[in-house]
Amino acid sequence: MAKFKHHLFICVNERDESAPRPSCGHSGGKKLKSAFKDAVRDAGLKGQVRANELGCLDQCEHGPVVVVYPDAVWYGFVHVKDVEEIVSEHLVYGRPVERLRLADTCLNTESCPHKPMPKHK
């Protein structure tokens, strides 16, 4: 079997609703995997693109989060209505969808516009 051209990693992590941070699963992440699988198939990319669900990507304030590898493009606030555009633009034509792309300054940082301000002690 040939290797995949792209892997989609879709966060479906679910925290308790009382947790201080949100979770992608409660923000619609669970619906994204099936939507991506359908869109990949409809675009004729089955066997070239693999859609995988996984647990926390530690970008909870940006959820639902989807990462496209090997391109290392992180998408945030993804909804089912965005799936077709990501598949068509990014996976078919190689153009990341900039309006959904998370800024590098928001990845693995303690502060960004989407995260609450840290409490000082």
Contact map, one row per residue, 1 for C-alpha under 8 A:
1110000000000000000000000000000000000000000000000000000000000000000000000000000000000000000000000000000000000000000000000
1111000000000000000000000000000000000000000000000000000000000000000000000000000000000000000000000000000000000000000000000
1111100000000000000000000000000000000000000000010000000000000000000000000000000000000000000000000000000000000000000000000
0111111000000000000000000000000000000000000000111100000000000000000000000000000000000000000000000000000000000000000000000
0011111000000000000000000000000000000000000000011000000000000000000001000000000000000000000000000000000000000000000000000
0001111100000000000000000000000000000000000000011100000000000000000111100000000000000000001000000000000000000000000000000
0001111110000000000000000000000000000000000000001111000000000000000111000000000000000000000000000000000000000000000000000
0000011111000000000000000000000000000000000000001111000000000000011110000000000000000000000000000000000000000000000000000
0000001111100000000000000000000000000000000000000011110000000000011110000000000000000000000000000000000000000000000000000
0000000111110000000000000000100110000000000000000011110000000001111000000000000000000000000000000000000000000000000000000
0000000011111000000000011000110000000000000000000000111110000011110000000000000000000000000000000000000000000000000000000
0000000001111100000000111000110000000000000000000000111100000001000000000000000000000000000000000000000000000000000000000
0000000000111110000000111000100000000000000000000000011100000000000000000000000000000000000000000000000000000000000000000
0000000000011111000000111100000000000000000000000000000000000000000000000000000000000000000000000000000000000000000000000
0000000000001111101001101100000000000000000000000000000000000000000000000000000000000000000000000000000000000000000000000
0000000000000111111000000000000000000000000000000000000000000000000000000000000000000000000000000000000000000000000000000
0000000000000011111001000000000000000000000000000000000000000000000000000000000000000000000000000000000000000000000000000
0000000000000001111100000000000000000000000000000000000000000000000000000000000000000000000000000000000000000000000000000
0000000000000011111111000000000000000000000000000000000000000000000000000000000000000000000000000000000000000000000000000
0000000000000000011111000000000000000000000000000000000000000000000000000000000000000000000000000000000000000000000000000
0000000000000000001111100000000000000000000000000000000000011000000000000000000000000000000000000000000000000000000000000
0000000000000010101111110110000000000000000000000000000000011010000000000000000000000000000000000000000000000000000000000
0000000000011110000011111110000000000000000000000000000000011011000000000000000000000000000000000000000000000000000000000
0000000000111100000001111111110000000000000000000000000000010011100000000000000000000000000000000000000000000000000000000
0000000000111110000000111111110000000000000000000000000000000001000000000000000000000000000000000000000000000000000000000
0000000000000110000001111111110000000000000000000000000000000000000000000000000000000000000000000000000000000000000000000
0000000000000000000001111111100000000000000000000000000000000011000000000000000000000000000000000000000000000000000000000
0000000000000000000000011111111100000000000000000000000000000001000000000000001000000000000000000000000000000000000000000
0000000001111000000000011111111110000000000000000000000000000011100000000000001000000000000000000000000000000000000000000
0000000000110000000000011101111111000000000000000000000000000000000000000000000000000000000000000000000000000000000000000
0000000000000000000000000001111111100000000000000000000000000000000000000000000100000000000000000000000000000000000000000
0000000001000000000000000001111111110000000000000000000000000000000000000000001100100000000000000000000000000000000000000
0000000001000000000000000000111111111000000000000011100000000000000000000000000000000000000000000000000000000000000000000
0000000000000000000000000000011111111100000000000000000000000000000000000000000000000000000000000000000000000000000000000
0000000000000000000000000000001111111110000000000000000000000000000000000000000100100000000000000000000000000000000000000
0000000000000000000000000000000111111111000000000010000000000000000000000000000000110010000000000000000000000000000000000
0000000000000000000000000000000011111111100000000110000000000000000000000000000000000000000000000000000000000000000000000
0000000000000000000000000000000001111111110000000000000000000000000000000000000000000000000000000000000000000000000000000
0000000000000000000000000000000000111111111000000000000000000000000000000000000000110010000000000000000000000000000000000
0000000000000000000000000000000000011111111111001000000000000000000000000000000000000010000000000000000000000000000000000
0000000000000000000000000000000000001111111111000000000000000000000000000000000000000000000000000000000000000000000000000
0000000000000000000000000000000000000111111110000000000000000000000000000000000000000000000000000000000000000000000000000
0000000000000000000000000000000000000011111110000000000000000000000000000000000000000011000100000000000000000000000000000
0000000000000000000000000000000000000001111111000000000000000000000000000000000000000000000000000000000000000000000000000
0000000000000000000000000000000000000001111111111000000000000000000000000000000000000000000000000000000000000000000000000
0000000000000000000000000000000000000001100111111100000000000000000000000000000000000000000000000000000000000000000000000
0001000000000000000000000000000000000000000011111100000000000000000000000000000000000000000000000000000000000000000000000
0011110000000000000000000000000000000000000011111100000000000000000000000000000000000000000000000000000000000000000000000
0001111100000000000000000000000000000001000011111110000000000000000000000000000000000000000000000000000000000000000000000
0001011100000000000000000000000000001000000001111111000000000000000000000000000000000000000000000000000000000000000000000
0000001111000000000000000000000010011000000000001111100000000000000000000000000000000000000000000000000000000000000000000
0000001111000000000000000000000010000000000000000111110000000000000000000000000000000000000000000000000000000000000000000
0000000011110000000000000000000010000000000000000011111000000000000000000000000000000000000000000000000000000000000000000
0000000011111000000000000000000000000000000000000001111100000000000000000000000000000000000000000000000000000000000000000
0000000000111000000000000000000000000000000000000000111110000000000000000000000000000000000000000000000000000000000000000
0000000000111000000000000000000000000000000000000000011111110000000000000000000000000000000000000000000000000000000000000
0000000000100000000000000000000000000000000000000000001111110000100000000000000000000000000000000000000000000000000000000
0000000000000000000000000000000000000000000000000000000111110000000000000000000000000000000000000000000000010000000000000
0000000000000000000000000000000000000000000000000000000111111110100000000000000000000000000000000000000000110000000000000
0000000000000000000011110000000000000000000000000000000111111111100000000000000000000000000000000000000000000000000000000
0000000000000000000011100000000000000000000000000000000000111110000000000000000000000000000000000000000000000000011000000
0000000000000000000000000000000000000000000000000000000000111111100000000001100000000000000000000000000000000000010000000
0000000000100000000001110010100000000000000000000000000000111111100000000001110000000000000000000000000000000000000000000
0000000001110000000000111011100000000000000000000000000000010111110000000001111000000000000000000000000000000000000000000
0000000001100000000000010000100000000000000000000000000010110111111000000111110000000000000000000000000000000000000000000
0000000111100000000000000000000000000000000000000000000000000001111100000111010000000000000000000000000000000000000000000
0000000111000000000000000000000000000000000000000000000000000000111110011110000000000000000000000000000000000000000000000
0000011110000000000000000000000000000000000000000000000000000000011111111100000000000000000000000000000000000000000000000
0000011110000000000000000000000000000000000000000000000000000000001111111000000000000000000000000000000000000000000000000
0000111000000000000000000000000000000000000000000000000000000000000111110000000000000000000000000000000000000000000000000
0000010000000000000000000000000000000000000000000000000000000000000111111000000000000000000000000000000000000000000000000
0000000000000000000000000000000000000000000000000000000000000000001111111100000000000000000000000000000000000000000000000
0000000000000000000000000000000000000000000000000000000000000000001110111110000000000000000000010000110000000000000000000
0000000000000000000000000000000000000000000000000000000000000000111100011111000000000000000000000000110000000000000000000
0000000000000000000000000000000000000000000000000000000000000000111000001111110000000000000000000001110000000000000000000
0000000000000000000000000000000000000000000000000000000000000111110000000111110000000000000000000001110000000000000000000
0000000000000000000000000000000000000000000000000000000000000111100000000011111000000000000000000001000000000000000000000
0000000000000000000000000000000000000000000000000000000000000011110000000011111101100000000000000001000000000000000000000
0000000000000000000000000001100100000000000000000000000000000001000000000000111111100000000000000000000000000000000000000
0000000000000000000000000000001100100000000000000000000000000000000000000000011111100000000000000000000000000000000000000
0000000000000000000000000000000000000000000000000000000000000000000000000000001111110000000000000000000000000000000000000
0000000000000000000000000000000000000000000000000000000000000000000000000000011111111100000000000000000000000000000000000
0000000000000000000000000000000100110010000000000000000000000000000000000000011111111110000000000000000000000000000000000
0000000000000000000000000000000000010010000000000000000000000000000000000000000011111111000000000000000000000000000000000
0000000000000000000000000000000000000000000000000000000000000000000000000000000001111111110000001000000000000000000000000
0000000000000000000000000000000000000000000000000000000000000000000000000000000001111111111000011000000000000000000000000
0000000000000000000000000000000000010011001000000000000000000000000000000000000000111111111100000000000000000000000000000
0000000000000000000000000000000000000000001000000000000000000000000000000000000000011111111110000000000000000000000000000
0000000000000000000000000000000000000000000000000000000000000000000000000000000000001111111111111000000000000000000000000
0000000000000000000000000000000000000000000000000000000000000000000000000000000000001111111111111000000000000000000000000
0000010000000000000000000000000000000000000000000000000000000000000000000000000000000111111111100000000000000000000000000
0000000000000000000000000000000000000000001000000000000000000000000000000000000000000011111111000000000000000000000000000
0000000000000000000000000000000000000000000000000000000000000000000000000000000000000001111111100000000000000000000000000
0000000000000000000000000000000000000000000000000000000000000000000000000000000000000000111111110000000000000000000000000
0000000000000000000000000000000000000000000000000000000000000000000000000000000000000000111011111000000000000000000000000
0000000000000000000000000000000000000000000000000000000000000000000000001000000000000100110001111100100000000000000000000
0000000000000000000000000000000000000000000000000000000000000000000000000000000000001100110000111111100000000000000000000
0000000000000000000000000000000000000000000000000000000000000000000000000000000000000000000000011111100000000000000000000
0000000000000000000000000000000000000000000000000000000000000000000000000000000000000000000000001111100000000000000000000
0000000000000000000000000000000000000000000000000000000000000000000000000011110000000000000000001111110000000000000000000
0000000000000000000000000000000000000000000000000000000000000000000000001111000000000000000000011111111000000000000000000
0000000000000000000000000000000000000000000000000000000000000000000000001111000000000000000000000001111101100000000000000
0000000000000000000000000000000000000000000000000000000000000000000000000000000000000000000000000000111111100000000000000
0000000000000000000000000000000000000000000000000000000000000000000000000000000000000000000000000000011111100000000000000
0000000000000000000000000000000000000000000000000000000000000000000000000000000000000000000000000000001111101001000000000
0000000000000000000000000000000000000000000000000000000000000000000000000000000000000000000000000000011111111011100000000
0000000000000000000000000000000000000000000000000000000000100000000000000000000000000000000000000000011111111000000000000
0000000000000000000000000000000000000000000000000000000001100000000000000000000000000000000000000000000001111100000000000
0000000000000000000000000000000000000000000000000000000000000000000000000000000000000000000000000000000011111111000000000
0000000000000000000000000000000000000000000000000000000000000000000000000000000000000000000000000000000000011111001000000
0000000000000000000000000000000000000000000000000000000000000000000000000000000000000000000000000000000001001111111111000
0000000000000000000000000000000000000000000000000000000000000000000000000000000000000000000000000000000011001111111000000
0000000000000000000000000000000000000000000000000000000000000000000000000000000000000000000000000000000001000011111100000
0000000000000000000000000000000000000000000000000000000000001100000000000000000000000000000000000000000000000011111100000
0000000000000000000000000000000000000000000000000000000000001000000000000000000000000000000000000000000000000111111110000
0000000000000000000000000000000000000000000000000000000000000000000000000000000000000000000000000000000000000010111111000
0000000000000000000000000000000000000000000000000000000000000000000000000000000000000000000000000000000000000010001111100
0000000000000000000000000000000000000000000000000000000000000000000000000000000000000000000000000000000000000010000111110
0000000000000000000000000000000000000000000000000000000000000000000000000000000000000000000000000000000000000000000011111
0000000000000000000000000000000000000000000000000000000000000000000000000000000000000000000000000000000000000000000001111
0000000000000000000000000000000000000000000000000000000000000000000000000000000000000000000000000000000000000000000000111
